[in-house]
């Protein structure tokens, strides 16, 4: 693998036909039943000084761990999800077909695939479990610490063949590489940038945060009935994470846009307002740029030219990726087969770089 190399990709695998908005392509998926579990991390210290006696960390796995001659697990893969997701984001039919099926890059018969719900999400400890606004103000470093304790204490995994994350999970992949540089063989952050939140990326997040804080029913987070006013701002998420072409296909007429808006607002009311607020505020501590040189594992960073969150015209990746000793930057151009930021949900578009990354690694020990 070439050192400190940035390239713009001209060709890539064809994406499945788009049917609507954020919908996944309909595919025949292999029959895979993940194993789910919960690990309790005791005496959990958050970086802001708060402590909880127990933090629950939910996870799902595919495959079986194997150990090398040194006794360490040698086939573990950690997959990290985005801001509004859970580990189940990797268990869609499309993800299973393109990544975990026989002969695919993360063939579940060869790899032990670990998909945790980060702190604050899914089955892991979160504000809506009862603490509401007194739940600790966690940041990305706290989420990564939860991942680490789940792996090392709960699953007895002290080595990773790969850490791969999308969006927020991509950001946490950079953090993983800095905090535990000797623990993994490779890193693949997708749809992320290794810099602190600012500009448009922080602006749209701040708008969602303030919509909740200023909802007349929020009551400082101590509500008895879910506040609803803030949900009218949630379509902003679609506006920023999907390409113009994707949204146009999803709602090509004024009436369809109105229906799309109403449906998005309605669906967002199923989400706890405090959980949602914490999701977007948790980026407060994210800024891996000063310590990028600590990353030792080979790293492939994959971004998309039509991703408004990680704007390519800012030149962030060209400035930062060369700071990582064994890094390669892939910028995928906009086309009829990309979906803006949500291209991350389509591994058929970007998995060829995962194959390349894994093929360039030394054999498993």
ABEGO torsion letter per residue (X at the ends): XBBGBBBBBABBBBBBBBABEABBBBBBBBBBBBBBBBBBBBGBBBAAGBBBABBBBBBBBBEBBBBBAAGBBAABBBBBBBAABBAAAAABAAAAAAAABBGBAABAAABBBBBBBBBGBEABBBAAAGAEAABBBBBAAAAAAAAAAAAAAAAGBABBABBBBBEAAAAAAAAAAAABAAABABBBBBGBBBBBBBEAAAAAAAAAAAAAAABAAAGGGBBABBBAAAAAAAAAAAAAABBAAAAAAABABAAAAAAAAAAAAAAAAABBAAAAAAAAAAAAABBAAAAAAABABBBBBBBBAABAABBAAAGAAAAAAAABABBBBBBBBBBAABAEAAAAABAAAAAAAAAAAAAABBBBX
